Amino acid sequence: MFNSLTTSIAEPEIRKKIQKIAQLVDISAILNSTLKPDLLLQNILESAADLLDCCVISILLYDEREKELRFAATSSVNIDQLEQIPVPLDNSLAGTIYTENRHLVINNTKDDPRHYDEVGDEVGLQVDSLLGVPMRIKDRVTGVIEALNKKEGDFTDFDVSLLLVVASQAAISMHNAQLIQALQKANIELNQADKLKRDLMAVASHELRTPLGNILGYATLLHEDATEENKPLASSILKASSKLRAVLDDIANMNLLYTGEADLDYSDSTLQKVIEYAREEVNATVNQEDHTVVYKIPEEPIPLQIDLPKMSVVFVNLLLNAIRFTPVDGEIILSVSDRKDEVMVSIVDTGRGIAEENLEKIFEVFYQEDDHMTRKYGGLGLGLSIARELVNLHGGRIWAESEGLGKGAALQVVLPKPTA
């Protein structure tokens, strides 16, 4: 009969504990359902108060700057009042929990000298009993959760176990939420900085283009009319102006590299038109540098569906790149291989060549094989990057080939033909 009576008394207590453990599982799902710190704190308060059957739950976080605990959230008390009250690490229950990294159970706070009366006096709350546990992330304590005034009976060891689990879940969830929030803020700032940079480059390239156009026009006239004595000087001015225009063209195309997108205006065209367009663009540079450029293009038109001006930029950049790295006594050959569904354009030079490990790197933004302080070839390192993006947007392929330094290089472009 005694055993039967003991069992009948224990069963409700066991069922209650099982119910509380089930609540812990639900709390875990709730805490992982949001990454908004304010909503997360509210979820913790509501869940913990219900779980422990207490009047008030408070969360205090450690302030690294002030070296003290501050209320981050609390139930049934105005948080605006509590936020103004720092809780010292010395001579306070929360401070003891934090500094000693252990839980405290005090079912009669009036007899404990560490009870910090200032908080209760300020908000009109009389604290009779307290259960506090540290909030930890691995071995680091980040704050304290306090349960105040148990509604029925005293705080038990089982309550301690429950609140320790909640504190562990809450610390991780809040840490993740803070990281995400910091990342979002950093992304916003980065996007703003990127937009400012793009806007600045767009305005600068636009504003400089008109005066540079005038300079180029006058430089060309000056070069044509110059006497033999002044010819080198006029040639130097024209060459410098042409290089500056190439830099501005690269800057104008920077947005393409940032977004990987471009407004392409497709039209029926031919490969011959593209190359002729590019040829006219680079002729001035070819003449100034005294390079030999050979074009091997079939007479039969090769149809393409492309954005003609943008695709021309590809071959302008590839030709200028070959000219930049080829000595004046070298040779550059542009040849075309017409295939069934695609066409391949090869630009082969007898210049400095490319090291095997750099065959992919030369297409990266701002990449230069030479150190930027000592390099002698100039340019921003954007031409090949822009060419690659434009070829990719047209559904083509581009790559570099070289047998090594001093052995020249070949840049290969493959473009799809339009389907019937």
C-alpha positions in Angstrom: 0.0 0.0 0.0 2.9 2.4 0.8 4.5 1.7 -2.6 1.2 2.3 -4.3 0.8 5.7 -2.5 4.4 6.7 -3.4 3.9 5.9 -7.0 0.6 7.8 -7.2 2.4 10.9 -5.8 5.4 10.6 -8.1 3.6 10.1 -11.3 2.2 13.7 -11.5 5.7 15.0 -10.8 7.2 12.8 -13.5 4.6 13.9 -16.0 5.3 17.5 -15.2 9.0 17.1 -15.8 8.3 15.3 -19.1 6.1 18.2 -20.1 8.8 20.7 -19.2 11.4 18.8 -21.2 9.0 18.8 -24.2 8.7 22.6 -23.8 12.5 22.9 -24.0 12.3 21.3 -27.5 9.6 23.8 -28.5 11.7 26.6 -27.2 14.7 25.5 -29.3 12.5 25.7 -32.4 11.2 29.1 -31.4 14.7 30.5 -30.8 15.9 29.3 -34.2 12.9 30.8 -36.0 14.1 34.4 -36.1 17.4 36.3 -36.4 15.9 39.6 -35.3 17.5 40.4 -31.9 14.5 42.3 -30.4 12.0 39.5 -31.4 14.5 36.9 -30.2 14.8 38.5 -26.7 11.0 38.6 -26.4 10.7 34.9 -27.4 13.3 34.0 -24.7 11.5 35.9 -22.0 8.1 34.5 -22.8 9.4 30.9 -23.1 11.5 31.0 -19.9 8.8 32.6 -17.8 6.3 29.9 -18.8 8.8 27.1 -18.4 9.9 28.1 -14.8 6.5 29.4 -13.7 8.0 32.7 -12.3 6.9 36.3 -12.3 9.8 38.0 -14.1 12.6 36.9 -16.4 15.5 39.3 -17.1 18.4 39.1 -19.5 21.6 41.0 -18.7 24.4 41.3 -21.2 28.0 42.2 -20.5 29.0 45.7 -21.8 32.7 45.4 -22.9 33.2 49.1 -23.0 31.8 49.9 -19.5 32.9 46.6 -18.0 29.5 46.1 -16.3 26.2 44.3 -16.9 23.3 46.0 -18.6 19.7 44.9 -18.9 18.9 43.8 -22.5 15.3 42.6 -21.9 12.9 41.9 -19.1 9.3 40.8 -18.8 6.6 42.7 -16.9 9.0 45.7 -16.2 9.6 48.7 -18.4 13.0 48.0 -20.0 13.6 51.7 -20.7 13.9 52.2 -17.0 16.2 49.3 -16.5 18.5 50.1 -19.4 19.6 53.2 -17.5 20.7 51.2 -14.4 24.1 49.5 -14.7 24.6 46.4 -12.6 28.1 46.2 -11.1 30.1 43.0 -11.2 31.1 43.4 -7.6 28.5 43.0 -4.8 25.6 42.0 -7.0 24.0 38.6 -7.6 24.1 39.0 -11.3 27.8 40.0 -11.1 28.6 36.9 -9.0 26.9 34.7 -11.5 28.8 36.3 -14.4 32.3 36.5 -12.8 32.2 33.1 -11.2 30.5 31.5 -14.2 28.0 29.5 -12.0 24.3 29.4 -11.2 22.8 30.8 -8.0 19.5 29.8 -6.3 18.3 32.1 -3.5 14.8 31.5 -2.3 15.0 34.3 0.2 16.9 37.3 -1.2 16.3 39.5 1.8 18.9 37.5 3.8 21.6 37.8 1.0 23.8 40.9 1.2 24.7 40.6 -2.5 21.1 41.4 -3.6 21.3 44.6 -5.5 18.3 46.6 -4.2 18.7 49.6 -6.4 17.1 47.9 -9.4 14.0 46.7 -7.5 13.7 50.1 -5.8 13.9 52.0 -9.1 11.1 50.0 -10.9 9.0 49.2 -7.8 9.6 45.4 -7.9 10.2 43.4 -4.7 12.4 40.4 -5.3 11.7 37.5 -3.0 13.4 34.6 -4.8 15.9 34.4 -7.6 17.4 31.8 -9.9 20.3 33.0 -12.1 22.4 31.2 -14.6 25.3 32.4 -16.9 24.8 32.6 -20.6 27.8 30.9 -22.3 29.2 30.5 -25.8 31.7 27.7 -25.4 33.9 28.9 -22.5 33.0 32.6 -22.7 30.3 34.1 -20.5 28.3 36.7 -22.4 25.6 37.5 -19.9 23.1 36.3 -17.3 19.5 35.1 -17.2 17.6 35.7 -14.0 14.3 34.2 -13.0 12.6 36.2 -10.2 9.8 35.2 -7.8 8.7 31.6 -8.2 4.9 31.6 -8.2 4.6 28.4 -6.2 7.2 26.9 -3.9 10.9 27.3 -4.3 13.3 27.1 -7.3 14.5 23.6 -7.5 17.5 21.8 -9.0 15.3 20.8 -11.9 14.6 24.5 -12.5 18.3 25.1 -12.6 18.7 22.4 -15.3 15.9 23.9 -17.4 17.2 27.4 -17.2 20.8 26.3 -18.0 19.5 24.7 -21.3 17.5 27.8 -22.1 20.5 30.1 -21.4 22.8 28.0 -23.6 20.2 28.0 -26.5 19.6 31.8 -26.0 23.3 32.7 -26.0 24.0 30.9 -29.3 20.8 32.2 -30.9 21.6 35.8 -29.8 25.2 35.5 -30.9 24.1 34.3 -34.4 21.6 37.1 -34.6 24.2 39.7 -33.8 26.6 38.2 -36.3 24.0 38.3 -39.0 23.0 41.8 -38.1 26.6 42.9 -38.2 27.1 41.2 -41.6 23.9 42.9 -43.0 25.2 46.3 -41.8 28.6 45.6 -43.4 26.9 44.6 -46.6 24.9 47.7 -46.7 27.9 49.9 -46.1 29.9 47.9 -48.7 27.1 48.3 -51.3 26.9 52.1 -50.5 30.7 52.4 -51.0 30.5 50.4 -54.2 27.7 52.6 -55.5 29.6 55.7 -54.6 32.7 54.3 -56.4 30.8 53.4 -59.5 29.0 56.8 -59.6 32.3 58.6 -59.2 33.9 56.6 -62.0 30.9 57.2 -64.3 30.9 60.9 -63.6 34.6 61.2 -63.9 34.8 59.3 -67.2 31.9 61.2 -68.6 33.2 64.6 -67.6 36.7 63.8 -68.9 35.6 62.4 -72.2 34.6 65.7 -73.8 37.8 67.6 -73.1 39.9 64.6 -73.9 38.1 64.4 -77.3 39.1 67.9 -78.0 42.7 67.2 -77.0 42.8 64.2 -79.3 41.4 66.2 -82.2 43.9 69.0 -81.8 46.7 66.5 -81.2 45.9 64.7 -84.4 45.9 68.0 -86.4 49.1 69.0 -84.7 50.7 65.7 -85.6 49.6 66.0 -89.2 50.9 69.6 -89.7 54.0 69.3 -87.5 57.4 69.9 -89.0 60.0 67.2 -88.9 61.6 68.9 -85.9 58.3 68.9 -84.0 57.0 65.6 -85.2 58.3 63.6 -82.1 56.7 66.0 -79.7 53.4 65.9 -81.5 53.6 62.1 -81.7 54.2 62.0 -77.9 51.1 64.1 -77.2 48.9 62.0 -79.5 50.2 58.8 -77.9 49.6 60.0 -74.4 46.1 61.2 -75.3 45.2 57.8 -76.9 46.4 56.0 -73.7 44.3 58.2 -71.5 41.2 57.5 -73.7 41.8 53.8 -73.3 41.9 54.2 -69.6 38.6 56.2 -69.6 37.0 53.5 -71.8 38.0 50.9 -69.2 36.6 52.9 -66.4 33.3 53.4 -68.2 33.1 49.6 -68.5 33.8 48.9 -64.8 30.1 48.5 -63.9 30.1 45.5 -66.2 32.8 43.9 -64.0 31.0 44.7 -60.8 27.6 43.4 -61.8 28.4 40.8 -64.5 25.5 42.3 -66.4 25.2 44.6 -69.4 22.3 45.9 -71.5 23.1 44.1 -74.8 21.4 45.4 -78.0 21.5 42.4 -80.2 21.4 42.8 -84.0 22.3 40.8 -87.1 25.9 41.5 -88.0 29.1 39.9 -89.3 32.4 39.1 -87.8 34.0 41.2 -90.6 32.1 44.3 -89.3 33.2 43.7 -85.7 36.9 43.4 -86.7 36.8 46.4 -89.1 35.2 48.5 -86.3 38.0 47.4 -83.9 40.7 47.9 -86.6 39.7 51.5 -87.0 39.8 52.1 -83.3 43.3 50.7 -82.9 44.9 52.1 -86.1 46.1 55.3 -84.5 47.8 53.3 -81.8 49.3 50.9 -84.3 50.7 53.8 -86.4 52.1 55.6 -83.3 53.8 52.4 -82.0 55.1 51.4 -85.5 53.7 47.9 -85.0 53.0 45.4 -87.7 49.5 44.0 -87.4 48.3 41.5 -90.0 44.6 40.7 -90.5 43.7 37.3 -92.1 40.0 37.5 -92.5 37.9 35.5 -95.1 36.0 37.5 -97.7 32.8 35.5 -97.2 30.7 37.3 -94.5 30.4 35.3 -91.3 27.0 36.0 -89.6 26.8 36.9 -85.9 24.0 38.0 -83.7 25.7 40.4 -81.3 25.8 43.9 -79.8 28.2 45.3 -82.4 29.7 48.2 -80.3 30.2 46.0 -77.2 31.7 43.1 -79.1 34.0 45.5 -80.9 35.3 46.5 -77.4 36.5 42.9 -77.0 38.7 43.0 -80.0 39.9 46.5 -79.4 41.0 45.4 -75.9 42.7 42.2 -77.2 44.5 44.1 -80.0 45.7 46.9 -77.6 46.9 44.2 -75.1 48.9 42.5 -77.9 50.4 45.9 -79.0 51.3 46.8 -75.4 53.3 43.6 -74.8 54.9 43.3 -78.3 58.1 45.1 -79.3 58.0 47.3 -82.4 60.0 44.8 -84.4 57.5 42.1 -83.5 54.3 41.0 -85.3 50.6 40.6 -84.4 48.4 38.4 -86.5 44.6 38.3 -86.2 43.2 35.2 -88.0 39.8 33.7 -88.3 38.7 30.0 -88.3 35.2 29.5 -89.6 33.5 26.4 -88.1 30.1 24.8 -88.4 28.3 26.3 -85.4 30.9 28.8 -84.3 33.7 31.0 -85.3 37.2 31.3 -83.7 39.3 34.4 -83.8 43.0 34.1 -82.8 45.2 37.1 -82.0 48.8 35.9 -81.9 51.8 38.1 -81.0 55.5 37.7 -80.7 55.7 39.6 -77.5 56.8 38.9 -74.0 54.6 35.8 -73.5 52.8 34.6 -70.4 54.0 32.3 -67.7 51.9 29.1 -67.5 50.6 29.9 -64.0 49.3 33.2 -65.1 47.2 32.1 -68.2 44.0 32.3 -66.1 45.1 35.2 -63.9 45.5 37.7 -66.7 41.7 37.8 -67.0 41.2 38.9 -63.4 40.3 42.4 -62.5 43.3 44.7 -62.1 45.7 41.9 -62.5 49.2 42.8 -63.7 52.1 40.4 -64.1 54.5 43.3 -63.1 54.5 45.0 -59.7 52.4 48.2 -60.0 55.3 50.3 -58.7 57.8 49.0 -61.2 55.8 47.8 -64.3 56.6 49.4 -67.6 53.6 48.4 -69.8 50.9 50.7 -68.3 47.1 50.1 -68.3 44.7 49.5 -65.5 44.6 45.7 -65.9 40.9 45.8 -66.9 40.9 45.3 -70.7 41.1 41.5 -70.6 38.6 41.3 -67.7 36.1 43.4 -69.7 36.7 41.3 -72.8 36.0 38.1 -70.9 32.7 39.4 -69.4 31.5 40.6 -72.8 32.4 37.3 -74.5 30.7 35.3 -71.7 27.5 37.5 -72.0 27.4 36.7 -75.7 27.6 32.9 -75.0 31.2 32.6 -76.2 34.6 31.5 -74.7 37.9 33.2 -74.3 41.3 31.9 -73.1 45.0 32.5 -73.5 47.8 30.3 -74.7 51.6 30.7 -74.4 54.6 28.5 -74.4 56.1 30.8 -71.7 57.9 34.1 -71.1 59.7 35.4 -74.2 57.7 33.1 -76.5 54.7 35.2 -77.5 51.1 34.6 -76.7 47.8 33.8 -78.4 44.4 35.0 -77.2 41.5 32.8 -78.5 37.9 33.9 -78.8 35.1 31.6 -79.9 31.6 33.0 -80.6 28.5 31.1 -81.5 26.8 31.6 -84.9 23.1 32.4 -84.9 20.8 29.4 -85.2 18.6 29.2 -88.2 
